[in-house]
Every structure is written in C-alpha cells, then in structure tokens.
Amino acid sequence: MPVPAAFDLSGRVAVVTGAGSPEGIGFATARMLAELGAAVMISATTARIQDRAGELCSAGFDAAGLAADLTEAAAPSRLVSAALERWGRLDIAVNNAGMISAAVPVFESGTVESMDLATWQAALARNLTTAFLVTKAAVPHMTRRGWGRIIMVASVTGPVMAIRADVGYASAKAGMVGLTRAIAVDAARHGITVNAVAPGWIATGSQTPEEHGEGLATPAGRSGSPDEVAAAVAWLARARPTSPGNTSSWTAATQSQSSGLHHRDSSWPAPCPLPQHGRPVLLSRMRRTVRRGGFRHAGWTARYAGVPARAPLTVKAGQ
C-alpha cells in the first residue's frame, strides 16, 4: 500500500540518536522513518549500531550508522556531518539518546542529598546536553533549506511526574521540554518545527520487572511499545500538514504517551496555523488537574499574542 502523501518522507534524510538497542525506541523510530521513505543515519555509543544499520540495509532501506559518545562536544557535529557527507542534506533530527550508555552502563541516579556534582552533571550531559548539541549542529542546515523537523524524546518523568532517587534524569527530561519550546520559538520562522514526545512505561529491552508492573497498573493494563512511540515521532516528522492551509504544521508541543493512551500539552494545536504577523503564542496551563483511574487529565489554553479579536483556543486532554 502506498504511503499517504502527507507522510511520504521520500528524499528526506533523518538522524536518529540512541538507536543501538534492537528493542528500543530509537531503532523503532529509525525503522519507521525508513519505511516512510527517509534515508536514516543512526547513532549509538558502541559498535552494535552497525548491526542495526545492517538490519535496515538488509530490509532494503538506505541507512548508515555511527558509533559516537554524544556527550563529547565534537561528536554531535560529526554525526550531522556524516549524514551531510553521505546524502548532502539533513531534514529530520530525532534526539533519543539518553538514560544509560551501553558503553558505560551506569545509571546517574540518586537523591539531591546523595548525588554528587559529577553525577548530576553527567545526567544532564547524557539526557539534555546531547539533544542541545545535536540540534545546534542540525539547525543551520535546516535553516538554509527552509524546512526541518526536530523531535525530542523526553519522558513523563520530569515534566509530569517523578521517581524516587532520580533527580538528575527527571530534571534533564523536564529541561528537554523547555528546550523544545525555546528552540521552536526561534526556529519556526525558518520552516522548522520542534516537538517532543514524552513516553511513559514502554516495553523496551531495558525495562525492569518493576517498570513492567507499573505498566500493568495503567488504565490500558500494559506498557506501551517502542513502535507506538515511533508512530508519534513519525507523525511529527511528516512531510507536510494533513489539513489544507495549515502551512506551519505543529510546533512547540509535547505529546505524552503512556500504555497506548495519548494526550497532548500543546502551545500550537494541529488545526492552528502560525499567525502571519509572526508574534509568539502565549500558553497558559489551566490549573484543573484531576486523577481518574491513575491517569492525569489536564487542559491547556493557547492564544495569539496581541490579537484580542480572537477567542482563546482550548485544548483538552484526550482530544
């Protein structure tokens, strides 16, 4: 069956970080983008990334891999340069690297009392600074083409909830949502959208028995799958809007996912084009948040700055 035109990524080039695990979100995302027609450059900290690239190539996709530690300042630029040297362009960047390195499998965990400064800095470097550096390397090339898609793989941990003795990871992932919004404001005028997905309990190869149990306790009764997260990323990376006249697509949004349930906390909902005057959109979060069956429900309102004639647009969870 042909790919719908709105989702056809033929001729596009994507970089996906943190794609070394065969059962992870990064590799599932790379595979889905490739299925939609994109050429993909994938990265991980160890040589196993070449196995993942080989699997994609064996399936008939145009793919390559680069082993690099993206916490090293020069590595993100090398990753972007590798894609440019191979395909001559870069259209999509998916910042999925984080949580733990296969090369040095140590969690940067701890409470604010027990965590030392070096561990705190390592957690931020792995989970937040890598996204900043990859995006910093990618944006100039997208700006020159007047088109780009940047997707951050954040988490519900940090922006929505927290786990005990995990202050570094939670802080970094909350920061990633802020980074998403800040870059989106600057990049929108250049045709670049910047969004985040925030997975909850996902059944990856690294999921612990405790995390599996938490997934069973959700309303859906299961953890989400990497392919479900990849589908959300692919939607945000789509080549063109699905609605006529919506030339701006969706930007500065965070799509939260938990066990197959989705809601969106968005500053620019999908049906809303960017205002032609280019003024920023103001976002105010409604303070009504309730729990129903363990699932958070909340509402957000968005309105154009300086356009009093337009009524505020309300987006409610689950729409």
N, C-alpha and C positions, 0 to 999 in steps of 0.2 A: 504494500500500500504506500503510495507516495506521501512524503512529509507535507503537511499543510504549509502553504506559502509563508504564513506568519511565523512558523517555527523552523523554516529551512535555513540552516547555517552553512550551506554550501559556499565555499570560497572564504569563509571566516576562519580565523586562527585563534585558538584558545590556549591559555596557560592555566594549568590546574596544579596547585601545590598540595603536598601531603597525600600523594596518591600511591604510596608504596604497598599498602596492605591490599590483598586481593578481595577482602571483605569489608573495606572501608568506604566512607563517604566520598573521599577523593577519587578513588578509582571508579566507583559507580558513576560519579559525575562526568569524569573523562569519557567513559564508555557511552553515556547518554548523549553528550555533546557530539561525539564522533558519529553516533547513529543518526544524528540530525544533520550531518554533513560537514562538521567542522574538522579541521586538522588540529591535533592536540599535542602540546608539549607538556609532559608531566614531570613532576619532581618529587623526590623523597631524600632522606638523609643517607640511605645506603644503596648499594648496587642492585638491590632487588627491584628498583624502579625499572631496570632494563627488562626484567621478566614481565612486568606489567605492560611496558611498551611493546614487547614482543607479542604478547597476547592480543593487543589491539591490532597490530600489523597483521597477525595471522588471521584475524577476523575480517581483514580487507580494509581496515581504516588507515588513514595517514597519521602516524604518530611517532613521537620520539621521546626519550627520557633523559633526564639529567639528575645525577646524584649530587646534592649540594646541601650544606647546612645553612639555611636561610637566616639564621641568627648572626652569621658572619656578614659584615657590612657590604662586602662586594658581591656576595652570592646572588641576591635578587637581580642585580643588573646583569650578571652572567646568564641567568635564566631567561630574562627577557631578550637579551642579545642572541641567545641560541635560537629562540623562535624566529627572530627577525632574520638571522642568517639563513635559516632553512626555508622560510616561506615569504620573507620580505614584508611582513605586516604582523600586527597584533590587534585583535579586536575584542577579546574577552579575557578577563583575568579572574580566576576563582581562588580566593585566599582561604584555603582549607587547612594549611599546615598548623599544627599546634598540639596541645595536650601532652604528648610524650614523644620523644625521639627514639626510633628503633636503634639508632647508633649508640645512644646513651639512655637506656630505658629506666630513667629515674623520674618519678613524679615530683614536681616542685610544690609539695603540699605543706600545710602547717597552719596554725592559728597566728593571729597577729602577735601574740606573745612569744611563740616558739620559733617563728620563721626569722631567719637571719636576712640581712640585706642582700647578700649574694643570691640566695634562693628567690627572694622577691624579684630581683632584677632579672633573673633567669626566666621566671614565669612570665613576666611582661615581655621579655625579648622573644620568647618562643610563641606566645599566643597573641601578641598585639604588634610588636615592632616588625615582625616578619610581614604582616599584612601591610603595614605602613610602607616598608621598603619596596615590596613588590609593586604596590600601587604607584609609588613615587617613580619607579622605573618605567611603568607601563603608560602612565597618563600622557607624557609628551608625545608618544607615537599615536595614541588615540586622538589626541587633540589635533594633530596635523591632518588626520583623515576626517575629522569631524564626526566621528562615531566611535562608541565604545561601551562596553558593559563590564562593570566591576561588581563582583558578588563576594561578600564576606560570609564565611561560615562561622557564625557566632555560636550562641548557646542560650538556652533559657537560664542556665546558671550565670548569675551576674545581673542581666537585665530584668529578670523576672523572679528568680529565687536564688537560694544559696545552699551549699552543703557544708557541714561542719569541717573545720580544719582544711579549708580550700580557698584561703583569701586571695592568693596570687591569681589562680585561674579565674575566679569569679570577677575580680577587678579587671583583668585583661579582657574578658569577654564583654563586660559592661562597657569598657573603653572602646571595644570594636564597634559597638552600636553607635557610640558618639562619633567615632572616626568616620563611619559610614555617612552619617548626616552631614558632618562638616565637609567632607570631600564632595558630596553630592551638590551642596550649595555652590561650591566653586566650579565644578565641572559641568553642570547642566547646560550652560550656555554653549559648550563645545560639542554638544550631542552625546555626552557621556552620561549614562545612568549609573548610580551607585546604590546598591541594596544589600541587605543581609538576610540570611535565613538563620533561624535560631532553633536547632534541633533540641528535643528533649531526650527521652530514653530511646536510643537507637541500637538495634541488634547488630553491632559490628563484631569483628573478631576479638576486639579488646574489651567487650562488655563483661563486667564481673557478674557473678551469681546474684549479688545484692542489687545491682542495677537491673538485671533481668526480673527480679522480684518486684522492683519498683514499677517496671513496665506493666507487669500483670495487674498492678493496683490501679492503673489508669482507667478511665471510662471505656476505652476500647478493649481493655483486657489484654494488651500486648504492647511490646515495644514497636516503634516504627522501624522501617527498613532503610538501608542506605539508598536504595532505588527511589524511595519516596522523597528523600531529601534531594536527590539528584534531579527529580522531576521539578521540584520547586526552583532549583538553580536554573534548569533549562528554560523554564517559563520566564525567569527574569533576564535570561540571556537571549531571548527570542529576537529575531532579526528585525521585526517591525511590529507595531501595535496591532492588536486584533480588532480595534474599533476605528472606523473611518474618522479622520480628522484629529485623532489622538496622536499628534506627531511627536509628543515628548515621551511617551511610554510612562513607566512607573519608576520613580526615583526617591531616594531618601526614606525607604521603608524597611521595616524588619518583619519578616514572616516567621512566626513561631510555629514549631511543629512538635507534636507530642503524640506518639502512638496513633498516627493516622488522623488525629484531629488538628485542624489548622485554624488559626485566626491571624489577623493582621493588625499591627500597630503602625499605621501609615500616616505620613505627613502629606503625601500626594497620592490619593487613591487612584486606582487604574482608570476610572472614567474621566478624570480631570486633567485636561491639558495644562501645561505651564502657562501662566499669564503672559501675554505678549509683551507687557511692559517690563518683564524680567524682574519684578520685585520679588523678594523672598516670600515664602509661605510661612505663616506663623502656626505653630502647633500647640494646642493646649490639651493636656490629658484630663479627662473627666475623672473626678475622684471617687466615682462609684465603682467599686470592685468587690465582687462577691464570689463566694466559692459554691459551686454546685457539683456535687459528686467528685470533688477533688480537682476540678478544672477551673482555672481562672477565667473570669469573664470581665471584660472592661470595655469602655468606649473611649474614642478619641474624636476630637473635632479639629478640623482644619479650615482655615480661611485665608483668602488672599489679603496680603497687607495693603492697606490704603485703597481698598475697593469697597466702600461702605454699601454700595448698591447691591452687592451680592450677599445673600444669606450664608451663614456658615454651613459647611457640609459636614454631616455627622456620619462617622463610620463606626458601626458596632461590631463587636467580636462575633465571628461565625458567619458574617455576610460574605 
